[in-house]
Amino acid sequence: MRRLVAERGLDWEVDSAGTGDWHAGEPPDARAIQVAKHYGTNISNLRARQFVQADFDRFDKIYAMDLKNLRDVLAQARTDDDRNKVQLFLEAAFPSRREGVKDPWYGDHLFDPVYHEIHAACEHILQTLIAQRR
């Protein structure tokens, strides 16, 4: 999403956070770095961080990658305004898909298709956000 936003010259802040703290400070999985690099995106400098309540104040939209993370983020919401910022990532892109992004961790062959799924969803979400701001 960062690359797509930059390519369009948008001055938007894009960030990523997990709901657990077990990978905080770590870089992305080497397989994810490799696949992203293959498609022209460098994610090697990213570091994992944990989602915090202040993210509701910092961001206009919050996308959860799967149903568990959706529940975990919503559990931290303080108000209806907070809750209204949160959507399931794939459902935000493709309204009929109330499902999470598959976790590629357990199979090297899964990283490429997951990259394409995420990229397509980012394109859809970005188009929707741009249209809403016009």
C-alpha positions as CSV (number, residue, x, y, z in Angstrom):
1,M,0.0,0.0,0.0
2,R,2.9,2.4,0.8
3,R,4.2,2.0,-2.8
4,L,0.8,2.5,-4.4
5,V,0.2,5.6,-2.3
6,A,3.6,7.0,-3.2
7,E,3.1,6.2,-6.9
8,R,0.0,8.3,-6.9
9,G,1.7,11.2,-5.2
10,L,-0.6,11.0,-2.1
11,D,0.6,12.4,1.2
12,W,-1.0,9.6,3.3
13,E,0.6,7.8,6.2
14,V,0.4,4.0,5.8
15,D,1.6,1.7,8.6
16,S,1.2,-1.8,9.8
17,A,0.9,-3.4,13.2
18,G,0.0,-6.7,14.7
19,T,-2.2,-7.3,17.6
20,G,0.3,-9.5,19.4
21,D,3.8,-8.4,20.6
22,W,5.7,-11.6,19.9
23,H,7.4,-10.3,16.7
24,A,7.8,-6.6,17.8
25,G,11.0,-5.1,16.4
26,E,11.6,-7.9,14.0
27,P,11.8,-7.5,10.2
28,P,9.3,-9.3,7.9
29,D,9.8,-12.9,7.1
30,A,12.6,-13.4,4.6
31,R,10.2,-15.1,2.1
32,A,7.9,-12.1,2.2
33,I,10.9,-9.8,1.6
34,Q,12.0,-11.9,-1.3
35,V,8.5,-12.0,-3.0
36,A,7.9,-8.2,-2.4
37,K,11.3,-7.4,-3.9
38,H,10.6,-9.5,-6.9
39,Y,7.5,-7.3,-7.6
40,G,9.4,-4.1,-7.0
41,T,8.6,-3.4,-3.3
42,N,11.3,-3.2,-0.7
43,I,10.0,-4.1,2.7
44,S,13.3,-5.2,4.3
45,N,13.5,-2.0,6.4
46,L,10.1,-2.5,8.1
47,R,9.9,-3.7,11.7
48,A,6.9,-5.2,13.4
49,R,5.1,-3.2,16.0
50,Q,2.0,-3.9,18.2
51,F,-1.3,-2.1,17.6
52,V,-2.1,0.4,20.3
53,Q,-5.2,2.4,21.2
54,A,-3.5,5.6,20.0
55,D,-3.7,4.2,16.5
56,F,-7.4,5.0,16.5
57,D,-6.4,8.7,16.9
58,R,-3.5,8.5,14.4
59,F,-5.3,6.8,11.5
60,D,-8.6,7.4,9.6
61,K,-8.8,3.7,8.5
62,I,-7.7,0.5,10.1
63,Y,-7.8,-2.8,8.2
64,A,-7.5,-6.1,10.0
65,M,-6.0,-8.9,8.0
66,D,-8.0,-11.7,9.5
67,L,-11.1,-12.2,11.8
68,K,-9.0,-12.8,15.0
69,N,-7.2,-9.5,14.5
70,L,-10.5,-7.8,13.6
71,R,-11.9,-8.9,17.0
72,D,-8.7,-7.9,18.8
73,V,-8.6,-4.4,17.3
74,L,-12.3,-3.9,17.9
75,A,-11.8,-5.0,21.6
76,Q,-9.5,-2.0,22.0
77,A,-12.0,0.5,20.5
78,R,-13.1,3.1,22.9
79,T,-16.0,4.6,21.0
80,D,-18.2,4.1,18.0
81,D,-15.9,6.4,16.0
82,D,-13.0,4.0,16.7
83,R,-15.1,1.0,15.7
84,N,-16.3,2.7,12.5
85,K,-12.6,3.1,11.4
86,V,-12.1,-0.7,11.4
87,Q,-12.8,-3.1,8.6
88,L,-11.7,-6.5,7.5
89,F,-9.1,-6.0,4.8
90,L,-10.4,-8.3,2.1
91,E,-14.0,-7.3,2.8
92,A,-13.1,-3.7,2.4
93,A,-11.7,-4.4,-1.0
94,F,-14.2,-7.1,-2.1
95,P,-17.4,-6.7,-0.1
96,S,-18.6,-10.3,-0.6
97,R,-15.4,-11.7,1.0
98,R,-15.8,-11.7,4.7
99,E,-12.6,-13.7,5.3
100,G,-9.0,-13.2,6.3
101,V,-5.9,-13.2,4.2
102,K,-4.4,-16.6,4.2
103,D,-1.2,-16.9,6.4
104,P,1.6,-18.0,4.1
105,W,3.9,-18.9,7.0
106,Y,3.4,-22.7,6.6
107,G,4.3,-23.0,2.9
108,D,6.9,-21.2,0.7
109,H,4.6,-21.6,-2.3
110,L,1.9,-19.5,-0.6
111,F,3.9,-16.2,-0.4
112,D,3.5,-15.3,-4.1
113,P,-0.3,-15.8,-4.3
114,V,-0.8,-14.0,-1.0
115,Y,1.2,-11.1,-2.3
116,H,-1.0,-10.9,-5.4
117,E,-4.2,-11.1,-3.2
118,I,-2.9,-8.3,-1.0
119,H,-1.8,-6.2,-3.9
120,A,-5.2,-6.5,-5.6
121,A,-7.0,-5.6,-2.4
122,C,-4.8,-2.6,-1.9
123,E,-5.5,-1.4,-5.4
124,H,-9.3,-1.7,-4.8
125,I,-9.1,0.0,-1.4
126,L,-7.0,2.8,-2.7
127,Q,-9.4,3.4,-5.6
128,T,-12.3,3.5,-3.2
129,L,-10.6,5.9,-0.8
130,I,-9.6,8.2,-3.7
131,A,-13.2,8.2,-5.1
132,Q,-14.6,9.0,-1.6
133,R,-12.3,12.0,-1.2
134,R,-13.4,13.6,-4.5
